[in-house]
Amino acid sequence: TDFDKTGIKVDSGSGLTSYDRLMNGGIKLENNIWFKSEGNTISNIAAQSFVQNYLLNTTNNNSLVNPLLYSIGRDSDMNLDPRPQASSPAYTLATKDLPAGNTFYSEADYYGAFNTDIWMNGWTALYQNKITNQIFTSVEGNKTEIPSDFELSQNYPNPFNPTTKINFSLPKDANVRLTVYNVLGQEVAKLLQGYKSAGNYTVDFNAAGLASGLYVYRLDAGNASIVKKMTLLK
């Protein structure tokens, strides 16, 4: 998504080319989501007619749809957040068919490089130049004990500086959204958004990019909505 010019060009010169390999199955472009905000048409994805026909072939499972990423940005305004929203085709279209004899790949329930964690933070130039959303999150789950109700625990430690843990519990599978707001009611962090199985979860929250003060964190899961307060002291 958000590429310059066309998304893909296949070499079709003389000799054994990428075109030949694409036609005989030596190269495969399968199970991809393609999107260009300026106009999501096949001609904006690929200019070559044979590539267009290949991508539109339903047996290759390519989709021309909006992946519903939170935000794309190139400026130093911390507006780059490439995580897919809960309703994104990155979740609804994802397949889990691993290659036969696989010993390397791990199964995932989403397309793309990002799920709930902005793993670029803390070490890349995008983070250092304040292009990415500066929020750190990581999520750990425990499904050995299924809780009886939706629960959101008080973060610990509290007050905190700048990291804290937030625990929540799901009695059944649900779409989950965990967000943080300032005292003005403005959303300052999206910690988690996606479909989760029943179980107990811990979210690590690093608020290094936020100012000291009182914050509210909110869990929306299933029909439940739970709110608690926390204090960041620097």
Secondary structure, DSSP 4 states (H G I P E B T S, - for coil): ---SS-S------SSS-HHHHHHHTSS---S-EE--TT---HHHH-SSHHHHHHHH-GGG--EES---EEE---SSSS-BEEEEPTT-HHHHS----PPTT-SS----SSSSS-SS--TTTTTSHHHHTT-B---EEEEEEE-SS--SS-EEPPPBSSSBSSEEEEEEEESS-EEEEEEEE-TTS-EEEEEEEEEE-SEEEEEEEE-TTS-SEEEEEEEEETTEEEEEEEEE--
